[in-house]
Amino acid sequence: MRKIFLLATLLTMILSATAFAAEEDDKFSDEAFTPVDELEVDQPDEVYVYTSEDFQYTITCPIKPLAVVQNPWQDPSKRGEMLVFDADGWNIRYAYYICVNAWDPDDKTVPDFNKGGTAAIGSYLSDLKNNGGFGDAKVVSITKNNRGVYAVTAASFEVTNKETGEVEGEFVADRQDLYTFFRSPQGRCISIQLVTPDFSKTFVNTYRGSVMSFVDNSGKKSKKDKKNKDKQDKKDKKDKKDKEKDKK
């Protein structure tokens, strides 16, 4: 892998892993923003651009996925895909899990990461760490105009006796995963999860580059829709010509 400057036409965004900072009006500061042409991110020599017609998004990947698994979650209400880059049989070693409805957009317990006050967002981040199974969580810049949450699952968990409330031991996780949560400009609630045994800077920065490249296509017509429209237009024209012939 080599370091490349991201093309402004493809990646007009940044993802700086910085904790949120409040201004006097209890809103976020823009001081953490870096111009796109000054941002370096580890990327493969040639990235693969993946577009999902079914779930309407585009994202850059380190390589072409070996497999794409739709709706891989046990929760049937979740919608999205697992893009598998490396696996040993059923053991997924390197993948992105992309969920396009990670939470209910009307859920008031999830604050607005762009306009919410520090108290509400701070409480939400604390809850992720205390009750959500995350070891760390912070607000980050997804684009110049959009912020989200960058979180890593906890390496270990305390096992508590429900009856006594006492800590009985510690559960050590066999792996940690990275998550980024954000709302797209179209209003969808997106989660992008990185699964990898390698938390090196190169792998993490490549993941960040992919998150930065995410484009929500839900407001656009799919190729299938366009194809059907073209067919209908041709049919309408043919029907019109046939009617004109019949009149003559």
N, C-alpha and C positions, 0 to 999 in steps of 0.2 A: 504494500500500500504506500501511497505517497501523499503528501499534503498538496492540496490544490485550493485555489481561490474559487469560491462558489459563484456561478454565473448569476447575475442579477435577474436575468429573465426567467430562470428556473427556481432559484432559491432567493427569494426576496425577504428572507426572514433570518432571525438569529435566535439562538437558545443559550443564554448565558446563565450558568448555574449560580445564581446569586439570590440570597434571601431578600424578601421584600423590604422596602424602606418607605416610610411614610413621610408625606409633606405635612405642613401645618393644617391643611384642610382634611387630614385623615385619608388622603388618597395616595396612590403610588407615585414615586418619582421616576423620571425618564433618564436619570443619570447613568443607568447601567447599559443603555443602548449603545451598540457599536455599529458603524456603517457596514453594510454587507461586504463591500469590497475590501474591508480591512480584516474580515473574519477568516481564519484558517480552520478547516475541519478535515480530519482524516477521512479519505474516501478511496475506494478502489480506483485503479486507472480508468476503468469504464464502469459507470454505474448502470444498473438496469432499472428502467422506469416501468413500474407495474401499475396497470389501471384495472380496477375492479368494475365491471359493468353491473354486476348484481348489487354491490353495496355502494357504488357511485363515489369512488375516490381514486386519487393517483398518489403514488409515493415512490421515491427512489429507493432501491435496494442495493446492498453490497454486491450481490450476484443474482442471477435469475433463480427464483425459488425452485427447489427440487419438487416441491408439492405444495398445493394450496388446499387447505381443509376449511370448509365452510362451517360456521357455527360450532366451534370445537368445545364450547363450554358446557358444563353440566346443567347450567341454568338455561332452559329453553327460551327464555325471554330475551337473551342477549343475541345481538346480530353482528356478524362480522366474519373475519377470516384469520386463519393462522398461515403465515407465509414461512415455510420450512426451508432453511438454507443448508442444514446439516443434521443428520440423524443416523442413529445406529439401531436399525429395526424400529421398535416403538419408542425408543429413547430419543427424545428431541434434544439435540445438543445446541442448536442455534436457530432461532426463529423470532419473528415478530407476531404478536397477537394484536390484531387491530379490531377494536369494537366501536361501532358507529352509534350505539345507543348505550353508552357506559352508565348513564344515570338519567333519571327523568328530568327533562329541561324545566319542569315546573316545581322540582324539588327545592324548597326554600332552605333546606339545611346545607345545600351547596351554594356558597356565596358567589357573587360576580367577581372573578379574579381581576377584572379591569377597573371596576368602579367601587367595589366593596370597601368598607372601612377595615382598618387593621385589626380591630377587636374581633369582628366576625370572621375574618380570614384566619387570624391567629388561633381562634377557637377551633376552626375547622382543621387546621394543620395539626393542632394538639390532639384532636380526636382521632385523626389518621394514625398518629404515633401511639396513642394510648389504647385505642380500641380497634384500629383497623389493620393491625399486623404489620405496620411499617416502622422501620427503624429510623428513618429520616424523611422529611417532606419539606419542600420549600417552594415558593412562588418563583417562576422563571419567565423570561421573555420568549414567547414562541415566534411572534413577529413584532414589528415595530408598534403595531396597534393591538396586539393580542397577547395576553398572559395566560399561563396555566400553572399546573402543579407538577413538579418533578419529585418522584418519591422512590425509595428503595425499600424492599421488604426487609423485615428484621432478620438478623442472623440467628437469634434465639428468642424463645418465649418462656415466660414464667408460667408454670402450671399451678393453678390455684384451686384449692378445695372449695367447691361452691357452698358447702354447708358452713364451714368455719371461716372462710375467707383467707385462710393461711396459705402461704406459698409452699408447695410440697416438692417442687423440683424445677428443672429447666429443660425445655425441649429445644434441641439444636436443629435448625433447618438444614436440609441437605444442599440447598442452594438459595441464592438471593436473586430477585428479579428487579429490573428497573421499570417504572411506569411513568408515563406523562399523560396528564389529564388536561383537556382544554375544550372550550366551545369553539366550533368553527364559525366563520362569518355568517353561514347559513343557519346557525342556531343548533346544529347537532352536537351532542355531547360525545367527544372522542376520547378513547383510551388507546395508547400504543404501548405495549409491553415488550420488553427485551428479555429473551431467554438465552442465556449463554453461561458457560462455566468460566469464561474469561472476562474479567472486569478490567482489563487493561485499558489504557487511555485510548488506544487505537479503536477497540471495539466500542467503547462508550461514545467516542466522538463520531464514529460512523453512524451509530444509532441516532445521535443528536442531529446529524445531517439529514437522516431520513425523516425525523420528526419535523424538521424545518421545511422539508420539501412537500409535506402533506397538503393536498389540495382536495377540498370537498366539491365533488361534481354534482351534488344533489340538485342544484338549481339548473343543471344543463340536461338536455335531452340525450339519452344514450344512443349509441350507434344503431341498436335494435329499433328504437323508436323512430330514428331518422329513416331507417330502411323501410319500415312499415309506412311511414308518411310518404316516402317516394313512390312506393307501390300504389298507395291510395291515390296519389296525384295522377299517376299514369293511367290508373283505372278510370278516374273521373274524366280525364282528357279523352280517353277512348270512348267512353259512354257518350260524351258530348258530340264527338265526331259521328258516332253511329246515329244519334238522334238527328243530326243535321242531314245525313245521307237519307234517312227515312223521310224527312220532310220533302226532299227533292224528288 
